[in-house]
Amino acid sequence: MTTLTTRRFATRAELDTALAERLAGFVVDSAGASPAVMLSGGTTPLPAYRTLGARKITPAAQLQVLFSDDRYVPATSPASNYHQSQPLLEALALPARNVLRVRTELPLAAAAADYAARLGTLLTRSAGVGLGLLGLGADGHTASLFGAADLERARGQLAIAVQRPDGMSGVSVTPKFLAQVRELLFVVAGAGKEDAIRRLMAQDLGLTAWAAVQECSAVTLWVQQD
């Protein structure tokens, strides 16, 4: 049974600061058993990424960075989660081989298969993912898993191609992959998410985000609500 621990923040600034410090501590000190971090997209983590991007950071030599999902757009597009994370990636200055992005220059199905294969290699050759961030949409989605159909197609897979409700395509990690993340952290802020937050805290299996983490033993929610 998956357990959920919740930490509330009175202000958005407090949440942003806490996330920046948690990421900074991990990327510098990840010399332990699971030296990879999964970044999430959306607007919520961007202030923390920018804060770290303004610092001088010396990451652990074996650190690897990957993404919970990305839209099927060029890597230079403002809609790309990879592009949005550039302030942090530039500060880390990791070798290209240590940054696992969705190769959207490939056809969509091939991009998903390629990402799944590289995630599999990461899990096989390294000690896995030590810290993973997830967002929560107002519609209850997380990563690019938007409903029961996505969860069903994800069975047995590490990454899948998805058709997003906004008309865009994307590639997302799956519940099978999320189960391999040692510390899984939902980071949630923003207006209009009250119902999704309530349902997540109630551990409602009808909520896609909660259903997606049922293979995980424990997850944490960091939330700020006005």
Z-matrix of the N, CA and C atoms (Angstrom, degrees):
N
C 1 1.470
C 2 1.527 1 109.65
N 3 1.314 2 115.62 1 131.51
C 4 1.460 3 120.62 2 179.90
C 5 1.520 4 110.62 3 -76.82
N 6 1.308 5 116.95 4 132.74
C 7 1.461 6 120.96 5 176.22
C 8 1.525 7 109.52 6 -104.97
N 9 1.313 8 116.28 7 149.43
C 10 1.459 9 122.81 8 -178.65
C 11 1.517 10 109.70 9 -124.09
N 12 1.333 11 115.55 10 126.96
C 13 1.459 12 122.30 11 174.93
C 14 1.518 13 108.12 12 -112.14
N 15 1.321 14 117.24 13 133.59
C 16 1.465 15 121.58 14 -175.65
C 17 1.520 16 111.22 15 -116.51
N 18 1.326 17 115.01 16 135.63
C 19 1.460 18 121.84 17 172.68
C 20 1.519 19 107.91 18 -124.57
N 21 1.317 20 117.12 19 124.11
C 22 1.461 21 122.54 20 -178.25
C 23 1.528 22 110.46 21 -99.80
N 24 1.332 23 115.15 22 145.28
C 25 1.455 24 121.90 23 178.28
C 26 1.520 25 108.55 24 -121.21
N 27 1.322 26 116.01 25 134.93
C 28 1.457 27 120.65 26 -176.19
C 29 1.520 28 111.95 27 -71.67
N 30 1.331 29 116.96 28 -32.33
C 31 1.461 30 120.80 29 -177.96
C 32 1.523 31 110.28 30 -133.61
N 33 1.312 32 115.02 31 159.24
C 34 1.458 33 119.87 32 177.36
C 35 1.529 34 110.25 33 -64.78
N 36 1.313 35 117.25 34 -36.48
C 37 1.468 36 120.33 35 179.87
C 38 1.521 37 111.03 36 -60.71
N 39 1.335 38 116.93 37 -39.01
C 40 1.465 39 119.94 38 178.85
C 41 1.523 40 111.02 39 -65.65
N 42 1.329 41 116.86 40 -40.70
C 43 1.458 42 120.45 41 177.41
C 44 1.523 43 110.86 42 -63.91
N 45 1.325 44 117.24 43 -46.20
C 46 1.459 45 121.30 44 -179.41
C 47 1.528 46 111.17 45 -60.18
N 48 1.328 47 116.40 46 -43.28
C 49 1.465 48 120.57 47 -179.64
C 50 1.518 49 111.28 48 -64.90
N 51 1.322 50 116.48 49 -44.33
C 52 1.463 51 120.49 50 -179.47
C 53 1.524 52 110.97 51 -62.93
N 54 1.327 53 117.07 52 -40.96
C 55 1.462 54 119.59 53 179.89
C 56 1.522 55 110.80 54 -67.81
N 57 1.316 56 117.38 55 -41.59
C 58 1.464 57 119.87 56 177.87
C 59 1.520 58 110.93 57 -59.66
N 60 1.331 59 116.63 58 -42.53
C 61 1.461 60 119.82 59 -179.11
C 62 1.523 61 111.47 60 -69.40
N 63 1.335 62 116.82 61 -37.23
C 64 1.472 63 118.57 62 178.64
C 65 1.523 64 110.52 63 -65.83
N 66 1.316 65 117.09 64 -42.79
C 67 1.460 66 120.44 65 178.13
C 68 1.523 67 111.11 66 -65.52
N 69 1.326 68 116.74 67 -43.12
C 70 1.462 69 120.21 68 -179.48
C 71 1.521 70 110.42 69 -60.91
N 72 1.308 71 116.76 70 -45.12
C 73 1.455 72 119.61 71 179.43
C 74 1.509 73 112.17 72 -61.83
N 75 1.335 74 116.63 73 -38.47
C 76 1.463 75 118.96 74 -178.11
C 77 1.523 76 111.67 75 -71.79
N 78 1.321 77 118.13 76 -47.95
C 79 1.467 78 118.89 77 -173.43
C 80 1.520 79 111.99 78 -68.68
N 81 1.321 80 116.93 79 -25.08
C 82 1.462 81 119.88 80 178.97
C 83 1.522 82 111.54 81 -85.03
N 84 1.322 83 116.57 82 -36.45
C 85 1.463 84 120.85 83 -171.64
C 86 1.522 85 113.80 84 -110.30
N 87 1.327 86 118.41 85 18.84
C 88 1.461 87 120.84 86 -175.14
C 89 1.524 88 112.10 87 -82.74
N 90 1.299 89 116.11 88 46.42
C 91 1.462 90 120.18 89 178.45
C 92 1.521 91 111.74 90 -87.22
N 93 1.328 92 115.35 91 4.61
C 94 1.454 93 119.78 92 -177.22
C 95 1.504 94 113.22 93 -82.81
N 96 1.308 95 115.76 94 -146.38
C 97 1.455 96 120.85 95 -169.28
C 98 1.519 97 113.89 96 -77.80
N 99 1.332 98 119.09 97 -21.96
C 100 1.464 99 121.06 98 -173.43
C 101 1.526 100 110.61 99 -133.54
N 102 1.315 101 118.23 100 77.71
C 103 1.469 102 121.85 101 -170.68
C 104 1.530 103 114.45 102 -87.76
N 105 1.322 104 118.17 103 45.71
C 106 1.461 105 121.76 104 175.62
C 107 1.516 106 108.69 105 -133.07
N 108 1.343 107 115.51 106 146.62
C 109 1.454 108 121.35 107 179.62
C 110 1.520 109 108.63 108 -125.80
N 111 1.323 110 116.19 109 135.52
C 112 1.462 111 122.79 110 176.56
C 113 1.522 112 108.79 111 -101.53
N 114 1.336 113 116.30 112 119.79
C 115 1.449 114 121.66 113 177.77
C 116 1.522 115 109.97 114 -91.54
N 117 1.324 116 116.17 115 148.61
C 118 1.462 117 120.92 116 175.38
C 119 1.520 118 109.14 117 -103.67
N 120 1.322 119 114.90 118 163.68
C 121 1.449 120 120.21 119 177.10
C 122 1.516 121 111.01 120 -96.44
N 123 1.329 122 115.61 121 -156.32
C 124 1.451 123 120.06 122 -177.56
C 125 1.521 124 111.54 123 79.98
N 126 1.305 125 116.37 124 179.55
C 127 1.460 126 120.72 125 -176.03
C 128 1.527 127 113.36 126 -88.42
N 129 1.324 128 118.37 127 -21.57
C 130 1.463 129 120.01 128 -172.83
C 131 1.525 130 113.89 129 -59.13
N 132 1.347 131 120.48 130 -46.02
C 133 1.465 132 118.18 131 -176.81
C 134 1.521 133 114.74 132 -82.39
N 135 1.327 134 118.16 133 -5.83
C 136 1.471 135 119.41 134 -172.55
C 137 1.526 136 113.94 135 -61.23
N 138 1.351 137 120.57 136 -40.24
C 139 1.466 138 118.13 137 176.99
C 140 1.528 139 112.63 138 -58.87
N 141 1.317 140 117.69 139 -38.04
C 142 1.467 141 120.20 140 178.12
C 143 1.518 142 110.32 141 -67.00
N 144 1.339 143 117.47 142 -40.77
C 145 1.466 144 119.94 143 177.67
C 146 1.529 145 110.27 144 -61.17
N 147 1.332 146 117.07 145 -42.07
C 148 1.464 147 120.40 146 -179.16
C 149 1.526 148 110.96 147 -68.54
N 150 1.336 149 116.63 148 -38.21
C 151 1.470 150 119.78 149 178.08
C 152 1.523 151 110.57 150 -59.88
N 153 1.322 152 116.77 151 -46.73
C 154 1.462 153 119.61 152 179.42
C 155 1.519 154 111.25 153 -68.56
N 156 1.336 155 116.45 154 -32.38
C 157 1.457 156 119.29 155 178.84
C 158 1.514 157 113.09 156 -63.99
N 159 1.327 158 116.42 157 -23.01
C 160 1.469 159 120.39 158 179.72
C 161 1.521 160 112.43 159 -87.32
N 162 1.325 161 116.95 160 -3.23
C 163 1.458 162 120.77 161 -179.35
C 164 1.526 163 111.30 162 -100.22
N 165 1.312 164 114.31 163 162.65
C 166 1.457 165 120.02 164 170.15
C 167 1.520 166 107.52 165 -90.09
N 168 1.312 167 116.68 166 112.81
C 169 1.455 168 121.97 167 -174.20
C 170 1.518 169 109.63 168 -118.05
N 171 1.319 170 116.50 169 132.65
C 172 1.459 171 121.21 170 172.00
C 173 1.520 172 107.52 171 -112.82
N 174 1.338 173 116.95 172 96.74
C 175 1.465 174 119.20 173 -175.01
C 176 1.514 175 111.92 174 -74.01
N 177 1.307 176 115.24 175 159.15
C 178 1.464 177 120.40 176 172.83
C 179 1.527 178 108.84 177 -57.07
N 180 1.304 179 116.42 178 141.41
C 181 1.461 180 121.34 179 -172.92
C 182 1.519 181 112.63 180 -59.76
N 183 1.327 182 117.20 181 -33.90
C 184 1.464 183 120.58 182 -175.63
C 185 1.525 184 112.89 183 -94.22
N 186 1.327 185 118.51 184 6.70
C 187 1.452 186 121.69 185 -177.97
C 188 1.534 187 111.18 186 -59.45
N 189 1.331 188 116.23 187 136.80
C 190 1.452 189 122.32 188 171.88
C 191 1.526 190 109.13 189 -126.62
N 192 1.323 191 115.17 190 145.77
C 193 1.457 192 122.19 191 -178.93
C 194 1.520 193 108.78 192 -119.65
N 195 1.308 194 116.15 193 135.36
C 196 1.462 195 121.75 194 175.75
C 197 1.515 196 108.54 195 -138.22
N 198 1.339 197 116.53 196 -179.81
C 199 1.456 198 120.96 197 -172.53
C 200 1.524 199 110.39 198 -130.23
N 201 1.336 200 115.45 199 142.30
C 202 1.461 201 119.89 200 178.12
C 203 1.518 202 111.17 201 -65.05
N 204 1.328 203 116.50 202 -30.73
C 205 1.454 204 120.75 203 -177.91
C 206 1.522 205 108.79 204 -173.43
N 207 1.308 206 115.42 205 169.48
C 208 1.455 207 120.01 206 170.75
C 209 1.517 208 109.91 207 -156.80
N 210 1.308 209 114.87 208 153.03
C 211 1.452 210 120.60 209 173.99
C 212 1.529 211 109.05 210 -75.05
N 213 1.323 212 115.16 211 153.10
C 214 1.461 213 120.17 212 -179.13
C 215 1.528 214 108.49 213 -85.74
N 216 1.315 215 113.77 214 75.84
C 217 1.461 216 123.56 215 179.74
C 218 1.524 217 107.31 216 -135.74
N 219 1.341 218 118.56 217 164.16
C 220 1.467 219 119.36 218 176.51
C 221 1.524 220 111.78 219 -56.59
N 222 1.308 221 116.18 220 149.76
C 223 1.468 222 121.19 221 -177.77
C 224 1.520 223 112.34 222 -62.83
N 225 1.334 224 117.25 223 -17.14
C 226 1.466 225 121.38 224 179.37
C 227 1.528 226 112.44 225 -94.63
N 228 1.325 227 117.22 226 0.51
C 229 1.467 228 120.38 227 -177.00
C 230 1.525 229 111.10 228 -75.07
N 231 1.332 230 117.97 229 142.35
C 232 1.464 231 120.07 230 174.65
C 233 1.534 232 112.99 231 -60.16
N 234 1.335 233 117.50 232 -19.69
C 235 1.460 234 121.07 233 178.76
C 236 1.519 235 112.89 234 -81.96
N 237 1.321 236 117.52 235 -7.76
C 238 1.460 237 122.24 236 -177.52
C 239 1.522 238 111.06 237 -81.17
N 240 1.319 239 117.00 238 129.03
C 241 1.465 240 120.46 239 175.11
C 242 1.529 241 110.78 240 -63.16
N 243 1.322 242 116.00 241 -37.27
C 244 1.467 243 120.18 242 176.66
C 245 1.527 244 109.89 243 -59.99
N 246 1.328 245 116.36 244 -46.17
C 247 1.470 246 119.74 245 179.83
C 248 1.527 247 110.99 246 -63.22
N 249 1.330 248 116.80 247 -42.25
C 250 1.461 249 120.57 248 -178.16
C 251 1.526 250 112.44 249 -63.91
N 252 1.319 251 116.74 250 -24.98
C 253 1.467 252 120.35 251 -178.30
C 254 1.524 253 112.90 252 -88.62
N 255 1.332 254 117.88 253 3.93
C 256 1.457 255 120.45 254 -175.30
C 257 1.531 256 114.98 255 -55.98
N 258 1.335 257 120.86 256 -37.98
C 259 1.470 258 118.26 257 177.59
C 260 1.522 259 112.63 258 -55.21
N 261 1.326 260 117.21 259 -41.07
C 262 1.458 261 120.71 260 178.55
C 263 1.522 262 110.95 261 -72.65
N 264 1.314 263 117.42 262 -45.18
C 265 1.463 264 120.20 263 -178.23
C 266 1.526 265 111.46 264 -62.84
N 267 1.316 266 116.82 265 -39.27
C 268 1.466 267 119.48 266 178.97
C 269 1.522 268 111.33 267 -65.70
N 270 1.328 269 116.82 268 -36.44
C 271 1.466 270 119.75 269 177.94
C 272 1.523 271 110.94 270 -68.26
N 273 1.326 272 116.92 271 -36.80
C 274 1.461 273 120.51 272 179.92
C 275 1.520 274 112.03 273 -71.96
N 276 1.331 275 116.02 274 -33.45
C 277 1.467 276 121.87 275 177.58
C 278 1.530 277 111.94 276 51.33
N 279 1.324 278 116.15 277 47.59
C 280 1.457 279 121.01 278 -179.91
C 281 1.525 280 110.61 279 -78.44
N 282 1.327 281 118.11 280 154.15
C 283 1.461 282 120.02 281 170.34
C 284 1.527 283 109.56 282 -58.10
N 285 1.319 284 116.67 283 148.29
C 286 1.466 285 120.71 284 -177.18
C 287 1.525 286 111.72 285 -55.35
N 288 1.323 287 116.99 286 -35.05
C 289 1.466 288 120.10 287 -177.93
C 290 1.525 289 112.20 288 -67.16
N 291 1.334 290 117.09 289 -16.76
C 292 1.470 291 120.74 290 -179.03
C 293 1.524 292 113.13 291 -92.24
N 294 1.328 293 117.09 292 1.75
C 295 1.464 294 121.66 293 177.56
C 296 1.523 295 108.22 294 -116.58
N 297 1.321 296 116.23 295 111.09
C 298 1.465 297 121.89 296 -178.71
C 299 1.520 298 108.16 297 -96.29
N 300 1.318 299 116.48 298 102.16
C 301 1.464 300 120.80 299 176.27
C 302 1.523 301 109.15 300 -108.86
N 303 1.313 302 115.59 301 163.19
C 304 1.458 303 120.79 302 173.37
C 305 1.525 304 107.70 303 -75.32
N 306 1.310 305 116.74 304 122.34
C 307 1.470 306 121.10 305 -176.85
C 308 1.526 307 109.21 306 -82.28
N 309 1.321 308 114.98 307 84.25
C 310 1.454 309 120.45 308 -175.18
C 311 1.526 310 112.69 309 -75.22
N 312 1.306 311 117.75 310 -1.76
C 313 1.460 312 120.08 311 172.26
C 314 1.533 313 110.91 312 -75.21
N 315 1.318 314 117.37 313 -13.42
C 316 1.463 315 122.83 314 176.37
C 317 1.530 316 109.72 315 -87.46
N 318 1.340 317 118.52 316 159.58
C 319 1.465 318 119.65 317 169.83
C 320 1.519 319 109.73 318 -55.82
N 321 1.332 320 117.06 319 151.95
C 322 1.457 321 121.67 320 -171.27
C 323 1.523 322 112.88 321 -53.92
N 324 1.324 323 118.30 322 -50.95
C 325 1.461 324 120.37 323 -178.55
C 326 1.516 325 111.12 324 -62.11
N 327 1.334 326 115.94 325 -39.54
C 328 1.461 327 119.83 326 179.01
C 329 1.524 328 111.16 327 -68.09
N 330 1.327 329 117.15 328 -36.17
C 331 1.466 330 120.69 329 178.49
C 332 1.525 331 110.42 330 -63.63
N 333 1.340 332 116.43 331 -41.34
C 334 1.472 333 120.11 332 178.64
C 335 1.522 334 110.80 333 -66.72
N 336 1.337 335 116.81 334 -43.69
C 337 1.466 336 120.22 335 -179.97
C 338 1.521 337 110.85 336 -64.92
N 339 1.331 338 116.28 337 -40.19
C 340 1.461 339 120.86 338 178.86
C 341 1.526 340 110.66 339 -63.49
N 342 1.340 341 116.85 340 -43.81
C 343 1.459 342 119.92 341 -179.77
C 344 1.524 343 110.68 342 -65.20
N 345 1.312 344 116.44 343 -42.47
C 346 1.465 345 120.18 344 178.08
C 347 1.522 346 110.99 345 -60.33
N 348 1.342 347 117.29 346 -41.79
C 349 1.459 348 120.82 347 -179.40
C 350 1.523 349 111.07 348 -64.85
N 351 1.323 350 116.58 349 -41.87
C 352 1.470 351 119.19 350 -179.27
C 353 1.522 352 111.77 351 -71.89
N 354 1.330 353 117.76 352 -33.19
C 355 1.465 354 119.77 353 173.40
C 356 1.518 355 110.36 354 -64.86
N 357 1.334 356 116.54 355 -39.16
C 358 1.461 357 119.99 356 177.35
C 359 1.508 358 111.87 357 -62.52
N 360 1.331 359 116.15 358 -41.20
C 361 1.466 360 120.53 359 177.43
C 362 1.523 361 110.56 360 -63.24
N 363 1.337 362 116.42 361 -41.89
C 364 1.466 363 120.39 362 177.34
C 365 1.522 364 110.97 363 -57.78
N 366 1.308 365 116.64 364 -45.71
C 367 1.463 366 120.12 365 -177.75
C 368 1.520 367 111.38 366 -68.88
N 369 1.320 368 117.01 367 -30.14
C 370 1.464 369 121.00 368 -177.23
C 371 1.520 370 112.12 369 -81.30
N 372 1.319 371 115.81 370 -43.21
C 373 1.471 372 120.28 371 -171.54
C 374 1.517 373 113.57 372 -90.85
N 375 1.324 374 117.56 373 -21.48
C 376 1.458 375 120.04 374 178.95
C 377 1.523 376 108.04 375 -116.17
N 378 1.299 377 114.69 376 -174.51
C 379 1.464 378 119.09 377 -178.75
C 380 1.522 379 112.03 378 -92.42
N 381 1.325 380 116.91 379 16.56
C 382 1.450 381 119.68 380 173.53
C 383 1.509 382 114.21 381 95.55
N 384 1.322 383 115.25 382 -161.35
C 385 1.459 384 123.36 383 -173.07
C 386 1.520 385 109.01 384 -107.91
N 387 1.315 386 115.91 385 120.38
C 388 1.458 387 119.63 386 -176.87
C 389 1.506 388 114.07 387 -83.14
N 390 1.340 389 116.73 388 -34.90
C 391 1.460 390 121.42 389 -177.15
C 392 1.522 391 108.50 390 -138.90
N 393 1.319 392 116.44 391 132.36
C 394 1.453 393 121.10 392 177.65
C 395 1.508 394 111.06 393 -133.46
N 396 1.331 395 116.72 394 132.10
C 397 1.459 396 122.06 395 177.54
C 398 1.524 397 109.70 396 -100.35
N 399 1.303 398 116.19 397 143.14
C 400 1.453 399 123.05 398 173.76
C 401 1.516 400 108.99 399 -134.48
N 402 1.322 401 116.25 400 146.98
C 403 1.448 402 121.52 401 171.75
C 404 1.523 403 110.30 402 -100.45
N 405 1.313 404 115.47 403 -179.81
C 406 1.457 405 122.18 404 177.52
C 407 1.512 406 107.89 405 -141.67
N 408 1.340 407 116.51 406 120.55
C 409 1.450 408 120.06 407 178.47
C 410 1.521 409 111.76 408 -84.02
N 411 1.316 410 115.62 409 161.01
C 412 1.467 411 120.17 410 177.56
C 413 1.521 412 111.03 411 -60.77
N 414 1.342 413 116.66 412 -26.46
C 415 1.463 414 120.88 413 177.66
C 416 1.519 415 113.02 414 -86.39
N 417 1.330 416 116.86 415 3.37
C 418 1.459 417 120.80 416 177.57
C 419 1.506 418 115.24 417 89.65
N 420 1.327 419 118.51 418 6.60
C 421 1.462 420 119.19 419 -179.36
C 422 1.529 421 110.48 420 -83.10
N 423 1.312 422 115.53 421 162.19
C 424 1.462 423 122.10 422 170.31
C 425 1.510 424 108.16 423 -142.14
N 426 1.363 425 116.29 424 153.83
C 427 1.458 426 121.06 425 -168.52
C 428 1.539 427 105.97 426 49.46
N 429 1.334 428 118.72 427 -132.04
C 430 1.469 429 120.19 428 171.95
C 431 1.518 430 109.57 429 -117.69
N 432 1.318 431 115.03 430 43.49
C 433 1.465 432 122.60 431 174.93
C 434 1.525 433 106.28 432 -106.24
N 435 1.336 434 115.69 433 110.74
C 436 1.459 435 120.29 434 -169.05
C 437 1.528 436 114.65 435 -106.75
N 438 1.321 437 117.62 436 -10.79
C 439 1.450 438 117.63 437 -178.44
C 440 1.511 439 112.20 438 -175.26
N 441 1.329 440 115.04 439 -175.50
C 442 1.458 441 121.17 440 -175.96
C 443 1.520 442 112.16 441 -61.01
N 444 1.339 443 117.40 442 -34.54
C 445 1.467 444 119.77 443 -179.37
C 446 1.524 445 110.86 444 -64.47
N 447 1.337 446 117.25 445 -40.47
C 448 1.470 447 119.99 446 177.13
C 449 1.522 448 110.50 447 -64.74
N 450 1.316 449 116.93 448 -42.74
C 451 1.461 450 119.98 449 -179.69
C 452 1.528 451 111.14 450 -63.75
N 453 1.313 452 116.72 451 -36.96
C 454 1.461 453 120.16 452 179.07
C 455 1.520 454 111.00 453 -67.86
N 456 1.320 455 117.32 454 -43.82
C 457 1.466 456 120.31 455 178.92
C 458 1.526 457 111.96 456 -67.37
N 459 1.322 458 115.98 457 -22.58
C 460 1.462 459 120.17 458 -177.44
C 461 1.524 460 113.62 459 -79.75
N 462 1.330 461 117.23 460 -10.55
C 463 1.464 462 119.78 461 -175.96
C 464 1.526 463 111.00 462 -56.51
N 465 1.330 464 115.26 463 126.97
C 466 1.456 465 120.93 464 177.53
C 467 1.506 466 115.02 465 79.29
N 468 1.341 467 117.93 466 -1.24
C 469 1.458 468 122.14 467 -177.07
C 470 1.532 469 110.27 468 -108.20
N 471 1.333 470 115.42 469 158.96
C 472 1.463 471 120.55 470 174.29
C 473 1.523 472 112.11 471 -98.63
N 474 1.323 473 116.89 472 -25.26
C 475 1.464 474 121.72 473 177.18
C 476 1.520 475 107.80 474 -153.77
N 477 1.333 476 115.95 475 147.23
C 478 1.457 477 120.73 476 179.54
C 479 1.521 478 110.38 477 -138.30
N 480 1.341 479 115.50 478 156.17
C 481 1.456 480 121.39 479 169.34
C 482 1.520 481 108.54 480 -80.39
N 483 1.324 482 116.80 481 144.55
C 484 1.456 483 121.34 482 -178.70
C 485 1.529 484 109.76 483 -134.82
N 486 1.321 485 114.71 484 154.42
C 487 1.459 486 122.30 485 169.66
C 488 1.522 487 106.90 486 -107.23
N 489 1.302 488 116.15 487 115.03
C 490 1.454 489 121.98 488 -174.15
C 491 1.530 490 111.43 489 -80.58
N 492 1.327 491 117.61 490 152.38
C 493 1.469 492 120.15 491 178.12
C 494 1.528 493 113.51 492 -61.26
N 495 1.338 494 117.84 493 -22.69
C 496 1.464 495 120.19 494 179.65
C 497 1.527 496 112.64 495 -81.23
N 498 1.339 497 117.23 496 4.52
C 499 1.450 498 121.25 497 178.59
C 500 1.514 499 113.96 498 93.37
N 501 1.321 500 117.43 499 -9.79
C 502 1.458 501 121.20 500 178.57
C 503 1.527 502 109.87 501 -88.31
N 504 1.313 503 115.90 502 160.18
C 505 1.458 504 121.80 503 171.86
C 506 1.523 505 108.89 504 -97.91
N 507 1.315 506 115.80 505 168.40
C 508 1.449 507 119.33 506 178.70
C 509 1.516 508 111.28 507 -165.40
N 510 1.313 509 115.04 508 178.10
C 511 1.460 510 123.18 509 175.49
C 512 1.518 511 107.35 510 -130.38
N 513 1.325 512 116.49 511 134.49
C 514 1.464 513 121.15 512 -175.54
C 515 1.518 514 111.06 513 -133.54
N 516 1.333 515 114.98 514 147.45
C 517 1.462 516 118.91 515 166.37
C 518 1.522 517 108.23 516 -69.47
N 519 1.298 518 116.48 517 171.49
C 520 1.466 519 122.54 518 -171.85
C 521 1.530 520 111.19 519 -124.73
N 522 1.333 521 116.67 520 170.50
C 523 1.465 522 118.51 521 174.00
C 524 1.524 523 113.25 522 -56.85
N 525 1.318 524 117.56 523 -35.50
C 526 1.465 525 120.05 524 178.50
C 527 1.516 526 110.85 525 -60.93
N 528 1.344 527 116.67 526 -40.89
C 529 1.462 528 118.96 527 178.27
C 530 1.522 529 110.93 528 -71.73
N 531 1.320 530 117.25 529 -44.11
C 532 1.464 531 120.15 530 -178.75
C 533 1.523 532 111.68 531 -56.99
N 534 1.323 533 116.74 532 -30.53
C 535 1.458 534 120.60 533 179.29
C 536 1.522 535 112.63 534 -65.53
N 537 1.346 536 116.73 535 -15.56
C 538 1.460 537 120.64 536 -179.61
C 539 1.529 538 112.79 537 -93.29
N 540 1.331 539 117.26 538 0.89
C 541 1.467 540 121.76 539 -179.35
C 542 1.525 541 108.99 540 -89.40
N 543 1.306 542 116.24 541 124.27
C 544 1.471 543 120.43 542 -175.06
C 545 1.523 544 111.96 543 -66.61
N 546 1.329 545 118.08 544 -45.95
C 547 1.471 546 122.61 545 179.84
C 548 1.523 547 107.68 546 -123.59
N 549 1.329 548 116.81 547 108.24
C 550 1.455 549 121.97 548 -176.87
C 551 1.525 550 108.16 549 -106.10
N 552 1.328 551 115.54 550 124.30
C 553 1.457 552 120.97 551 -170.15
C 554 1.529 553 110.78 552 -127.38
N 555 1.330 554 116.71 553 112.01
C 556 1.465 555 121.21 554 168.76
C 557 1.529 556 107.58 555 -76.78
N 558 1.331 557 116.12 556 128.08
C 559 1.468 558 120.98 557 176.31
C 560 1.527 559 106.71 558 -119.39
N 561 1.342 560 116.49 559 114.15
C 562 1.454 561 120.62 560 -167.38
C 563 1.524 562 110.63 561 -131.33
N 564 1.325 563 115.35 562 130.95
C 565 1.457 564 122.80 563 173.90
C 566 1.520 565 107.15 564 -156.58
N 567 1.323 566 116.27 565 167.27
C 568 1.449 567 119.16 566 175.90
C 569 1.512 568 112.44 567 112.28
N 570 1.315 569 114.13 568 151.56
C 571 1.458 570 120.93 569 -178.08
C 572 1.525 571 110.65 570 -73.12
N 573 1.320 572 115.10 571 155.11
C 574 1.452 573 120.64 572 174.09
C 575 1.512 574 115.05 573 84.89
N 576 1.313 575 117.94 574 2.66
C 577 1.465 576 120.74 575 -176.91
C 578 1.526 577 113.12 576 -105.38
N 579 1.315 578 116.60 577 9.80
C 580 1.457 579 120.15 578 -173.72
C 581 1.529 580 112.11 579 -56.32
N 582 1.321 581 116.68 580 -45.37
C 583 1.464 582 119.25 581 -177.47
C 584 1.518 583 111.40 582 -67.67
N 585 1.330 584 116.35 583 -42.23
C 586 1.471 585 119.93 584 179.27
C 587 1.524 586 110.73 585 -63.50
N 588 1.329 587 116.97 586 -40.40
C 589 1.462 588 120.54 587 178.26
C 590 1.530 589 110.43 588 -64.19
N 591 1.324 590 115.90 589 -45.28
C 592 1.465 591 119.83 590 179.11
C 593 1.519 592 110.90 591 -58.46
N 594 1.324 593 116.90 592 -44.54
C 595 1.460 594 120.50 593 -178.31
C 596 1.526 595 111.55 594 -68.97
N 597 1.331 596 116.87 595 -35.48
C 598 1.464 597 119.08 596 176.62
C 599 1.525 598 110.20 597 -65.23
N 600 1.322 599 116.73 598 -45.19
C 601 1.459 600 119.75 599 -179.77
C 602 1.524 601 111.61 600 -66.03
N 603 1.333 602 116.60 601 -27.91
C 604 1.466 603 120.91 602 176.69
C 605 1.525 604 111.87 603 -81.78
N 606 1.328 605 116.27 604 -1.95
C 607 1.469 606 123.28 605 179.60
C 608 1.534 607 110.53 606 56.56
N 609 1.324 608 114.13 607 50.08
C 610 1.459 609 123.18 608 -178.19
C 611 1.528 610 109.69 609 -80.49
N 612 1.320 611 117.24 610 112.65
C 613 1.462 612 120.86 611 -178.74
C 614 1.518 613 112.56 612 -68.41
N 615 1.323 614 117.85 613 -12.14
C 616 1.452 615 120.49 614 173.71
C 617 1.513 616 112.88 615 -77.68
N 618 1.312 617 117.27 616 -9.79
C 619 1.462 618 122.82 617 176.90
C 620 1.528 619 108.44 618 -87.47
N 621 1.315 620 116.47 619 123.52
C 622 1.468 621 120.17 620 -175.68
C 623 1.522 622 111.71 621 -54.55
N 624 1.327 623 117.21 622 -43.77
C 625 1.468 624 120.57 623 -177.11
C 626 1.523 625 111.63 624 -60.01
N 627 1.336 626 117.15 625 -41.44
C 628 1.459 627 119.48 626 -179.26
C 629 1.526 628 110.54 627 -73.68
N 630 1.323 629 117.05 628 -39.70
C 631 1.459 630 120.16 629 177.25
C 632 1.524 631 111.32 630 -61.03
N 633 1.331 632 117.06 631 -31.41
C 634 1.464 633 121.36 632 -176.54
C 635 1.518 634 113.31 633 -70.58
N 636 1.330 635 118.03 634 -18.37
C 637 1.466 636 120.26 635 -176.24
C 638 1.525 637 112.18 636 -110.43
N 639 1.316 638 117.54 637 19.69
C 640 1.458 639 120.27 638 -177.30
C 641 1.524 640 113.50 639 -72.31
N 642 1.314 641 118.23 640 -13.76
C 643 1.463 642 120.36 641 174.92
C 644 1.520 643 111.70 642 -89.56
N 645 1.330 644 117.42 643 -1.10
C 646 1.461 645 122.91 644 179.01
C 647 1.529 646 109.05 645 -93.95
N 648 1.312 647 116.68 646 142.85
C 649 1.462 648 118.83 647 -179.83
C 650 1.518 649 111.96 648 -75.60
N 651 1.345 650 116.66 649 -32.97
C 652 1.460 651 119.69 650 -178.01
C 653 1.521 652 109.38 651 -155.22
N 654 1.324 653 115.85 652 142.89
C 655 1.453 654 121.63 653 174.98
C 656 1.519 655 107.84 654 -135.84
N 657 1.341 656 115.17 655 161.07
C 658 1.452 657 121.38 656 -179.83
C 659 1.523 658 109.31 657 -123.92
N 660 1.302 659 116.36 658 143.31
C 661 1.460 660 122.73 659 176.11
C 662 1.517 661 109.06 660 -115.82
N 663 1.328 662 115.61 661 122.04
C 664 1.463 663 121.84 662 169.45
C 665 1.516 664 105.93 663 -105.85
N 666 1.321 665 117.17 664 122.41
C 667 1.460 666 120.20 665 -173.36
C 668 1.506 667 111.73 666 -137.26
N 669 1.324 668 115.64 667 140.62
C 670 1.455 669 122.97 668 172.87
C 671 1.518 670 108.29 669 -126.84
N 672 1.302 671 116.14 670 124.90
C 673 1.450 672 122.39 671 177.32
C 674 1.511 673 109.59 672 -130.20
N 675 1.333 674 116.47 673 135.49
C 676 1.474 675 120.59 674 176.62
C 677 1.524 676 109.21 675 -75.15
